[in-house]
Amino acid sequence: MRRRARLKRDMESGLLLFIGNDEVGMNYADNTYRFRQDSTFLYFFGLDYAGLAAVIDVDNDCEIIFGNELTIDDIVWTGTQPSLREKAQAVGIGHTMPLDNLKTCIDRARQQGQTVHFLPPYRGDHRVWLWELLGVEPKAQPAAASVPLIKAIVSQRNYKDDEEVRLIEASVDLSTEMHLAAYRTVRPGIHESQVAAAVEEVACRHGNALAFPTIATVQGQVLHNHGFIHDLREGDIFLLDAGAETRSHYAGDLSSSMPVGRRFTQRQAEVYEIHLRSFWAAVGKLQLGVPFREAHLAAATEIARGMKELGLMKGDPAEAAATGAYALFFPCGLGHMVGLDVHNMENLGEQYVGYADGQQKSTQFGFKSLRLARPLEPGFVFTVEPGIYFIPELMDRWEAEGQFRDFICYDRLGPWRDFTGLRNELNYVMTAQGPRLLGNVKKPMTIAEVYEAKES
């Protein structure tokens, strides 16, 4: 109720439309994917049921939940649920209507001159429904979505209260347990799928879900490698990016890199140490009022410095970072907001979530992938995740184009083409006293901690 009341104050007028998620069939209607409610719907209405929608009529101070009662056939297959009125009353809403009445409600509001505000859709069924409700064709919906509503929602969801931080921290702790399972499991001769199974079993055993599809691979240079298709061999680096979504639906997001065998090779250890230096350089820039972009630049500078030490780059590391030459080895962004979504509110637009008014996203390779750049404020929860990647296709493209020859030693890259990649990720909350690392269970970071975790 408090969240809805603030939203009404911030929006001042109009009809605010919220479409909840429905069941979606995998290969036929009754064989569905795991249901996950829309995060904004959860945030303002707290109802974790399929087939709902809601409106907030700001002008008339009225809130309505729309849905359909279960039929006896539904109950036979899914069991009983509270009635629609009971669901609404549980979250402080006294008005309910059948789902078919939603269009009538919207048409009436428009006839009375009200603006209907809606959010950018990210699912096909939402696009069709918005077309039916508002007459806006799917391809026009992103541009027609309400920027004032997006900004009003971001202004709430970007700032986590103490209870939200507690819930996120519980997800981070469970995520750490998932990663510790990987350290214990990874060894030569097994398959990526076996590690993924051990990791995901931890979340399942606690009755929770995954915050995002697990990345568990020895091909870490592929940033989002969701296929488990490789065998693990001595000398490989294993990269895990995995997180839990606890029953509150708040997410944790961690990544880890470890040797498949008992120890890193000398070359792997050198790169891992450079990566750690970049990580702590970024953390050193986490200060109130300082743009997160500065933390990204600090990590990029340290990576460029490390690559220069290895003979793979030249010139001034800070200049290599500022110009974007570093992105050959670090082509992604340093971090992102975390909350009910692992990339919090990404469906509402990174420009609104991760950038302050007046800040524009760069179009430059590397910088364009930075999801968070705005000055840090108390209540922000975010990740720090630098990585070092050796991507042969990117090396070939840049060399053919003559990119950054003043910084990159292309003639030295050949022996490194098969290195793959590594990264580590931790979650932080910004407080009035500065950054606080989230989690009561320690995730290994140093090489000594990695070796200890593998031997436990």
C-alpha positions as CSV (number, residue, x, y, z in Angstrom):
1,M,0.0,0.0,0.0
2,R,2.8,2.4,0.9
3,R,4.5,1.8,-2.5
4,R,1.2,2.4,-4.4
5,A,0.5,5.5,-2.4
6,R,3.9,7.0,-3.3
7,L,3.4,6.1,-7.0
8,K,0.1,7.9,-7.0
9,R,1.8,11.0,-5.5
10,D,4.6,10.9,-8.0
11,M,2.4,10.4,-11.0
12,E,-0.2,13.0,-10.0
13,S,-2.8,11.9,-12.6
14,G,-3.8,9.3,-15.1
15,L,-4.7,5.6,-15.2
16,L,-1.7,3.3,-14.5
17,L,-1.9,-0.1,-16.1
18,F,0.0,-3.1,-14.8
19,I,-0.2,-6.5,-16.6
20,G,0.8,-9.5,-14.6
21,N,2.3,-12.6,-16.2
22,D,0.4,-15.7,-17.3
23,E,1.3,-19.3,-17.8
24,V,3.2,-20.0,-21.0
25,G,3.3,-23.3,-22.7
26,M,6.6,-24.9,-23.6
27,N,5.3,-27.3,-26.4
28,Y,1.6,-27.3,-25.7
29,A,-0.7,-25.2,-23.5
30,D,-0.8,-27.5,-20.4
31,N,2.9,-28.1,-20.3
32,T,4.1,-24.8,-19.0
33,Y,7.4,-23.1,-18.2
34,R,7.9,-22.3,-14.5
35,F,5.6,-19.4,-13.7
36,R,7.4,-16.2,-12.7
37,Q,5.3,-13.1,-11.9
38,D,6.3,-9.8,-13.5
39,S,8.6,-8.0,-11.0
40,T,6.9,-4.6,-11.2
41,F,3.5,-6.3,-10.6
42,L,5.1,-8.1,-7.6
43,Y,6.6,-4.9,-6.2
44,F,3.3,-2.9,-6.2
45,F,0.7,-5.6,-5.8
46,G,2.5,-8.6,-4.2
47,L,0.3,-11.2,-5.8
48,D,2.2,-14.2,-7.1
49,Y,-0.6,-15.7,-9.2
50,A,-0.9,-16.1,-13.0
51,G,-3.6,-14.3,-15.0
52,L,-3.9,-11.0,-13.2
53,A,-3.8,-7.4,-14.2
54,A,-4.3,-4.2,-12.2
55,V,-5.0,-0.5,-12.6
56,I,-4.3,2.5,-10.3
57,D,-6.7,5.3,-11.1
58,V,-4.7,8.3,-9.7
59,D,-7.4,10.9,-10.4
60,N,-10.1,9.0,-8.5
61,D,-7.8,7.3,-5.9
62,C,-9.0,3.9,-6.9
63,E,-7.1,0.6,-7.2
64,I,-8.6,-2.5,-9.0
65,I,-7.3,-6.1,-9.4
66,F,-8.6,-7.8,-12.5
67,G,-8.7,-11.6,-12.8
68,N,-10.9,-14.7,-13.2
69,E,-12.1,-17.1,-10.5
70,L,-10.9,-20.7,-10.8
71,T,-13.3,-23.1,-12.4
72,I,-13.8,-26.6,-11.0
73,D,-11.6,-28.0,-13.8
74,D,-8.8,-25.6,-12.7
75,I,-9.2,-26.7,-9.1
76,V,-9.0,-30.4,-10.1
77,W,-5.6,-29.9,-11.8
78,T,-4.0,-27.2,-9.7
79,G,-5.7,-27.3,-6.4
80,T,-7.7,-24.5,-4.7
81,Q,-6.6,-20.9,-4.3
82,P,-8.0,-17.9,-2.5
83,S,-10.8,-16.1,-4.4
84,L,-9.9,-13.0,-6.4
85,R,-11.4,-10.8,-3.7
86,E,-9.4,-12.6,-1.0
87,K,-6.2,-12.1,-3.0
88,A,-6.9,-8.4,-3.4
89,Q,-7.9,-7.9,0.2
90,A,-4.6,-9.6,1.3
91,V,-2.7,-6.7,-0.3
92,G,-5.0,-3.9,0.8
93,I,-7.2,-3.6,-2.4
94,G,-11.0,-3.6,-2.1
95,H,-12.0,-3.6,-5.7
96,T,-11.9,-6.5,-8.1
97,M,-13.4,-7.2,-11.5
98,P,-13.4,-10.0,-14.1
99,L,-10.5,-9.8,-16.5
100,D,-12.9,-9.1,-19.4
101,N,-13.8,-5.8,-17.8
102,L,-10.3,-4.4,-18.1
103,K,-10.8,-3.0,-21.6
104,T,-14.1,-1.4,-20.5
105,C,-12.3,0.3,-17.6
106,I,-9.6,1.6,-19.9
107,D,-12.0,2.8,-22.6
108,R,-14.0,4.7,-19.9
109,A,-10.9,6.3,-18.6
110,R,-9.8,7.4,-22.1
111,Q,-13.3,8.8,-22.8
112,Q,-13.0,10.9,-19.6
113,G,-9.7,12.3,-20.9
114,Q,-7.4,10.3,-18.7
115,T,-3.9,9.3,-20.0
116,V,-3.4,5.6,-19.8
117,H,0.2,4.9,-18.7
118,F,1.8,1.5,-19.5
119,L,5.2,-0.1,-19.3
120,P,7.4,-1.4,-22.2
121,P,6.3,-5.1,-22.8
122,Y,8.8,-7.9,-22.9
123,R,6.6,-10.8,-23.6
124,G,4.7,-11.7,-26.8
125,D,1.4,-12.2,-25.0
126,H,1.7,-8.7,-23.3
127,R,2.2,-7.1,-26.7
128,V,-0.9,-8.8,-28.1
129,W,-2.9,-7.8,-25.0
130,L,-1.8,-4.2,-25.2
131,W,-2.8,-4.1,-28.8
132,E,-6.2,-5.3,-27.9
133,L,-6.6,-3.0,-24.9
134,L,-5.1,0.2,-26.4
135,G,-5.0,-0.3,-30.1
136,V,-1.2,0.3,-30.1
137,E,0.6,-2.1,-32.5
138,P,3.4,-4.2,-31.0
139,K,6.2,-2.5,-32.9
140,A,5.0,0.9,-31.7
141,Q,4.6,-0.1,-28.0
142,P,8.2,0.5,-26.8
143,A,8.1,4.1,-28.0
144,A,4.6,4.6,-26.7
145,A,5.3,3.3,-23.2
146,S,5.0,5.9,-20.5
147,V,8.4,7.6,-19.6
148,P,6.8,9.3,-16.5
149,L,5.6,6.0,-15.2
150,I,9.0,4.3,-15.9
151,K,10.9,7.1,-14.1
152,A,8.4,7.0,-11.1
153,I,8.9,3.3,-10.7
154,V,12.7,3.5,-11.1
155,S,12.8,6.2,-8.4
156,Q,11.3,3.7,-6.0
157,R,12.8,0.3,-7.0
158,N,16.4,1.6,-7.4
159,Y,16.4,2.4,-3.6
160,K,16.3,-0.7,-1.4
161,D,15.0,-0.5,2.1
162,D,16.4,-2.5,5.0
163,E,13.9,-5.4,4.5
164,E,14.8,-5.6,0.8
165,V,18.5,-5.7,1.5
166,R,17.9,-8.5,4.0
167,L,16.0,-10.5,1.4
168,I,18.7,-9.9,-1.2
169,E,21.4,-10.9,1.2
170,A,19.6,-14.2,1.9
171,S,19.6,-14.8,-1.9
172,V,23.4,-13.9,-2.0
173,D,24.1,-16.4,0.8
174,L,22.3,-19.2,-1.0
175,S,24.1,-18.2,-4.2
176,T,27.4,-18.5,-2.4
177,E,26.5,-22.0,-1.3
178,M,25.8,-22.8,-5.0
179,H,29.3,-21.6,-5.9
180,L,30.9,-23.6,-3.1
181,A,29.3,-26.7,-4.5
182,A,31.0,-26.0,-7.8
183,Y,34.4,-25.6,-6.2
184,R,33.9,-29.0,-4.6
185,T,32.7,-30.6,-7.8
186,V,35.0,-29.3,-10.5
187,R,37.7,-31.8,-11.5
188,P,39.2,-33.3,-14.7
189,G,37.1,-36.0,-16.4
190,I,33.6,-34.8,-15.6
191,H,31.2,-32.8,-17.8
192,E,29.9,-29.2,-17.5
193,S,26.4,-30.6,-17.0
194,Q,27.5,-32.4,-13.9
195,V,28.8,-29.2,-12.3
196,A,25.6,-27.3,-13.3
197,A,23.5,-30.1,-11.7
198,A,25.4,-29.9,-8.5
199,V,25.0,-26.1,-8.4
200,E,21.3,-26.0,-9.3
201,E,20.6,-28.8,-6.8
202,V,21.5,-26.4,-4.0
203,A,18.8,-23.9,-4.9
204,C,16.3,-26.7,-5.6
205,R,17.0,-28.4,-2.3
206,H,16.2,-25.2,-0.4
207,G,12.9,-24.8,-2.3
208,N,14.1,-21.9,-4.3
209,A,14.6,-21.1,-8.0
210,L,17.4,-19.8,-10.2
211,A,17.7,-16.0,-10.6
212,F,18.8,-16.6,-14.2
213,P,20.0,-19.5,-16.4
214,T,23.2,-20.9,-15.1
215,I,26.5,-20.4,-16.9
216,A,28.9,-23.3,-16.2
217,T,31.6,-23.6,-18.7
218,V,35.3,-24.1,-19.7
219,Q,34.7,-21.7,-22.6
220,G,34.6,-18.6,-20.4
221,Q,35.4,-16.2,-23.3
222,V,31.8,-16.7,-24.4
223,L,30.2,-14.2,-22.0
224,H,26.7,-15.8,-21.8
225,N,27.5,-19.5,-22.6
226,H,24.4,-21.4,-21.4
227,G,25.1,-24.7,-23.1
228,F,26.7,-27.5,-21.0
229,I,28.5,-29.4,-23.8
230,H,32.1,-29.7,-22.8
231,D,34.2,-32.1,-20.8
232,L,36.5,-30.7,-18.2
233,R,40.2,-31.3,-18.7
234,E,43.4,-30.7,-16.7
235,G,44.6,-27.2,-17.5
236,D,41.1,-25.7,-18.2
237,I,39.7,-22.7,-16.3
238,F,36.1,-23.3,-15.2
239,L,33.8,-20.3,-15.0
240,L,30.5,-20.3,-13.1
241,D,28.0,-17.5,-13.2
242,A,25.0,-18.5,-11.1
243,G,22.5,-17.1,-8.6
244,A,19.5,-18.0,-6.6
245,E,16.1,-16.4,-6.4
246,T,14.7,-17.1,-3.0
247,R,10.9,-17.3,-2.4
248,S,10.8,-13.5,-1.9
249,H,11.9,-13.4,-5.6
250,Y,14.9,-11.1,-4.8
251,A,18.0,-12.2,-6.6
252,G,21.6,-12.9,-5.9
253,D,24.2,-12.8,-8.7
254,L,27.8,-14.2,-8.3
255,S,30.5,-15.5,-10.7
256,S,33.6,-17.5,-9.9
257,S,36.6,-18.8,-11.8
258,M,38.7,-21.8,-10.8
259,P,41.2,-24.3,-12.2
260,V,39.7,-27.6,-13.3
261,G,42.8,-29.3,-11.8
262,R,44.3,-28.7,-8.4
263,R,46.1,-25.5,-9.4
264,F,46.2,-22.8,-12.0
265,T,49.0,-22.8,-14.5
266,Q,51.5,-20.0,-14.0
267,R,50.0,-18.1,-16.9
268,Q,46.5,-18.5,-15.6
269,A,47.6,-17.4,-12.1
270,E,49.1,-14.3,-13.5
271,V,45.9,-13.3,-15.3
272,Y,43.8,-14.2,-12.3
273,E,45.9,-11.9,-10.1
274,I,45.6,-9.0,-12.7
275,H,41.8,-9.6,-12.6
276,L,41.8,-9.4,-8.8
277,R,43.7,-6.1,-8.9
278,S,41.1,-4.8,-11.3
279,F,38.3,-6.0,-9.0
280,W,39.7,-4.2,-5.9
281,A,40.6,-1.1,-8.0
282,A,36.9,-0.9,-8.9
283,V,35.8,-1.4,-5.3
284,G,38.1,1.4,-4.2
285,K,36.0,3.8,-6.4
286,L,32.7,2.9,-4.7
287,Q,31.9,6.1,-3.0
288,L,28.8,8.1,-2.4
289,G,28.2,10.6,-5.2
290,V,30.9,9.1,-7.4
291,P,29.6,7.7,-10.7
292,F,29.8,4.0,-11.1
293,R,31.4,4.7,-14.4
294,E,34.5,5.7,-12.5
295,A,34.7,2.2,-10.9
296,H,34.4,0.7,-14.4
297,L,37.3,2.9,-15.7
298,A,39.4,1.9,-12.7
299,A,38.9,-1.7,-13.5
300,A,39.6,-1.1,-17.2
301,T,42.8,0.8,-16.4
302,E,44.1,-2.0,-14.1
303,I,43.4,-4.6,-16.8
304,A,45.2,-2.5,-19.4
305,R,48.1,-2.2,-17.0
306,G,48.2,-5.9,-16.4
307,M,48.0,-6.7,-20.2
308,K,51.0,-4.3,-20.6
309,E,52.9,-6.3,-18.0
310,L,52.2,-9.4,-20.0
311,G,53.4,-7.7,-23.2
312,L,50.0,-7.7,-24.8
313,M,49.4,-3.9,-24.6
314,K,51.5,-0.8,-24.6
315,G,51.2,2.9,-23.9
316,D,49.5,4.6,-20.9
317,P,47.0,2.3,-19.2
318,A,44.7,5.1,-18.2
319,E,44.6,6.4,-21.8
320,A,44.0,2.9,-23.1
321,A,41.0,2.7,-20.7
322,A,39.7,6.1,-21.7
323,T,39.9,5.5,-25.4
324,G,38.3,2.0,-25.2
325,A,41.4,-0.1,-26.2
326,Y,41.0,-2.1,-23.0
327,A,37.8,-3.6,-24.3
328,L,39.6,-6.2,-26.4
329,F,40.1,-8.0,-23.1
330,F,37.1,-6.6,-21.1
331,P,34.2,-6.0,-23.6
332,C,31.4,-5.9,-21.1
333,G,30.2,-3.6,-18.3
334,L,31.5,-3.7,-14.7
335,G,28.1,-4.3,-13.0
336,H,24.4,-3.6,-12.8
337,M,21.6,-3.0,-10.3
338,V,20.2,-6.1,-8.5
339,G,16.7,-6.5,-7.0
340,L,13.6,-8.4,-8.0
341,D,15.3,-8.8,-11.3
342,V,18.9,-10.0,-11.6
343,H,19.5,-7.1,-14.0
344,N,17.1,-4.9,-12.1
345,M,14.3,-3.4,-14.2
346,E,16.2,-4.0,-17.4
347,N,12.9,-4.2,-19.2
348,L,12.3,-0.6,-18.3
349,G,15.5,0.6,-20.0
350,E,19.1,0.9,-18.9
351,Q,19.0,4.6,-19.7
352,Y,16.5,5.2,-16.9
353,V,17.8,2.6,-14.4
354,G,21.5,2.9,-14.6
355,Y,22.0,6.5,-15.8
356,A,21.1,9.7,-14.1
357,D,19.2,12.5,-16.0
358,G,21.8,14.2,-18.3
359,Q,24.0,11.1,-18.5
360,Q,23.9,9.4,-21.9
361,K,25.0,5.8,-22.7
362,S,28.1,5.6,-24.8
363,T,27.9,3.9,-28.2
364,Q,31.6,2.9,-28.0
365,F,32.3,-0.8,-27.8
366,G,32.9,-1.8,-24.2
367,F,31.4,1.3,-22.7
368,K,28.0,0.7,-24.5
369,S,27.6,-2.5,-22.4
370,L,27.9,-0.6,-19.1
371,R,24.5,-1.1,-17.5
372,L,25.2,1.1,-14.5
373,A,27.0,4.5,-14.7
374,R,25.1,6.9,-12.4
375,P,26.4,8.4,-9.1
376,L,26.1,5.9,-6.2
377,E,23.4,6.7,-3.6
378,P,22.4,5.0,-0.3
379,G,20.0,2.1,-1.0
380,F,21.6,1.1,-4.4
381,V,22.3,-2.7,-4.6
382,F,24.6,-3.6,-7.4
383,T,27.3,-6.1,-8.7
384,V,31.0,-5.6,-9.3
385,E,32.2,-8.0,-12.0
386,P,35.3,-7.3,-14.0
387,G,36.6,-10.0,-16.3
388,I,39.4,-10.8,-18.6
389,Y,38.6,-12.5,-21.8
390,F,40.6,-13.7,-24.8
391,I,38.2,-13.8,-27.8
392,P,39.9,-14.9,-31.0
393,E,37.2,-13.6,-33.2
394,L,37.4,-10.2,-31.6
395,M,41.2,-10.2,-31.9
396,D,41.0,-11.0,-35.6
397,R,38.3,-8.3,-36.3
398,W,40.2,-5.5,-34.5
399,E,43.5,-6.4,-36.1
400,A,42.0,-6.5,-39.6
401,E,40.4,-3.1,-38.9
402,G,43.6,-1.7,-37.4
403,Q,42.0,-0.8,-34.2
404,F,44.0,0.7,-31.4
405,R,47.4,-0.2,-32.8
406,D,49.0,2.4,-30.5
407,F,47.9,0.2,-27.5
408,I,47.5,-3.4,-28.6
409,C,50.5,-5.7,-29.5
410,Y,48.7,-7.8,-32.1
411,D,52.0,-9.7,-32.9
412,R,52.0,-11.1,-29.3
413,L,48.4,-12.3,-29.1
414,G,48.9,-15.7,-30.9
415,P,49.9,-17.8,-27.9
416,W,46.9,-16.4,-25.9
417,R,44.1,-17.2,-28.3
418,D,43.2,-20.4,-26.4
419,F,43.3,-18.9,-22.9
420,T,39.4,-18.5,-22.7
421,G,38.3,-16.1,-19.9
422,L,37.7,-15.6,-16.2
423,R,35.7,-13.3,-13.9
424,N,34.5,-13.0,-10.4
425,E,31.4,-11.1,-9.1
426,L,30.3,-9.9,-5.7
427,N,27.2,-7.9,-4.6
428,Y,27.3,-4.6,-2.7
429,V,24.8,-2.3,-1.1
430,M,25.6,1.4,-0.8
431,T,25.0,2.8,2.6
432,A,25.4,6.3,4.2
433,Q,28.8,5.1,5.4
434,G,29.9,3.7,2.0
435,P,29.7,0.3,0.3
436,R,28.9,-2.9,2.2
437,L,29.7,-6.3,0.8
438,L,26.5,-8.4,0.9
439,G,26.6,-12.0,2.2
440,N,27.3,-13.8,5.4
441,V,29.0,-16.7,3.6
442,K,32.3,-15.9,2.1
443,K,32.8,-16.6,-1.6
444,P,36.5,-17.5,-2.5
445,M,38.3,-14.7,-4.2
446,T,42.1,-15.0,-3.7
447,I,44.0,-17.9,-5.3
448,A,44.7,-19.4,-1.8
449,E,40.9,-19.2,-1.1
450,V,40.1,-20.9,-4.4
451,Y,42.5,-23.8,-3.7
452,E,41.2,-24.2,-0.2
453,A,37.6,-24.3,-1.4
454,K,38.5,-27.0,-4.0
455,E,40.1,-29.1,-1.3
456,S,37.3,-28.8,1.2
